[in-house]
Amino acid sequence: MTTLAHISDLHFGREVSPVIDGLSVSLEAARPDLVVVSGVTRT
């Protein structure tokens, strides 16, 4: 089965390290086959 991680509306510009670190840890734990980023990515 293929696993997909969908991340939306990141609004990067004022990166908050603990939030980014948490996202990274979550993605590593989930081990998705594909990560899709949609929506607004910059503030």
C-alpha positions, 0 to 999 in steps of 0.5 A, a space after each residue: 500500500 502506498 502512503 501519502 503525507 499531505 502538508 498544506 499551507 505551510 506559510 514559511 517565512 518565520 520559521 519556528 524551529 520546534 514546529 519544523 523539527 516536529 514535522 520532520 520527526 513526524 514524517 520520518 516516523 510515518 515513512 510516507 512514499 510520497 510527500 505532497 505540499 500544497 497551498 500557500 508556502 510563503 508568507 
